[in-house]
Amino acid sequence: MLKCACQNGVTLDFSRSGKPTNNAFTKAFNSKFRAACLNAQWFLSLWDACEKMEIWRRYYNEERPHSAVGNIPPIQKTNSVGDTSLPR
């Protein structure tokens, strides 16, 4: 992992062991992702998993209201034109 990160100009920064508050946003996202996507779906293949996770990602970023940004979808906060979060 270190070699790959270095080759791609990525700086690794690990949280301290036993300190979940260092990773609060990541932990909150991961719990939402697990509950709403991973635990709610059956994945029949890698392709099926990728498709279902992409649908969930678009819902999470483009439709689901987030209390942290005024109960609007994040895409509305960053983009007033209404483009999708990533091209498909």
C-alpha positions in Angstrom: 0.0 0.0 0.0 2.8 2.4 0.9 4.5 1.8 -2.5 1.3 2.4 -4.4 0.5 5.5 -2.4 4.0 7.0 -3.0 3.9 6.2 -6.8 0.6 8.1 -7.0 1.6 11.1 -4.8 -0.8 10.1 -1.9 0.2 10.9 1.6 -1.0 8.3 4.1 -2.2 9.6 7.5 -3.4 7.0 9.9 -5.6 7.7 12.9 -4.3 6.7 16.3 -5.4 3.3 17.4 -8.3 3.3 19.8 -9.1 6.9 19.0 -12.4 6.8 17.0 -12.9 10.5 17.3 -10.0 11.1 14.9 -12.1 9.5 12.2 -15.6 10.6 13.2 -16.7 11.6 9.6 -15.4 8.4 8.1 -16.9 6.3 10.8 -20.3 8.0 10.4 -20.2 7.6 6.6 -19.2 3.9 6.8 -22.0 3.1 9.2 -24.6 4.8 6.9 -23.1 3.0 3.8 -23.1 -0.4 5.5 -26.7 0.0 6.8 -28.3 1.6 3.7 -26.3 -0.2 1.0 -24.2 -3.2 1.9 -26.6 -4.8 4.4 -29.7 -4.0 2.3 -28.5 -5.6 -0.9 -27.7 -9.0 -2.3 -24.8 -8.8 -4.7 -24.8 -11.4 -7.4 -21.5 -10.5 -9.0 -18.8 -7.9 -8.8 -20.5 -6.0 -11.7 -23.8 -6.1 -9.8 -22.1 -4.8 -6.6 -20.5 -1.9 -8.6 -23.9 -1.0 -10.2 -25.8 -1.1 -6.9 -23.1 0.9 -5.1 -23.1 3.5 -7.9 -26.9 3.9 -7.6 -26.5 4.3 -3.8 -23.7 6.8 -4.2 -25.7 9.0 -6.6 -28.7 8.8 -4.2 -26.5 9.8 -1.2 -24.9 12.7 -3.0 -27.7 13.9 -5.3 -31.0 13.2 -3.6 -30.6 12.4 0.1 -30.9 15.5 2.4 -27.9 16.0 4.7 -28.3 17.9 7.9 -24.7 19.1 7.8 -25.5 21.2 4.7 -28.9 22.6 5.6 -31.0 19.5 4.8 -30.3 19.6 1.1 -28.4 17.1 -1.0 -24.7 17.9 -1.1 -24.8 18.3 -4.9 -27.0 21.3 -4.5 -24.6 22.9 -2.1 -21.7 22.6 -4.5 -23.4 22.9 -7.8 -26.3 25.1 -8.6 -26.6 23.9 -12.2 -27.7 20.4 -11.1 -25.0 18.4 -12.8 -24.5 14.9 -11.5 -21.7 14.4 -9.0 -19.5 12.4 -11.4 -19.9 11.6 -15.1 -20.9 8.0 -15.7 
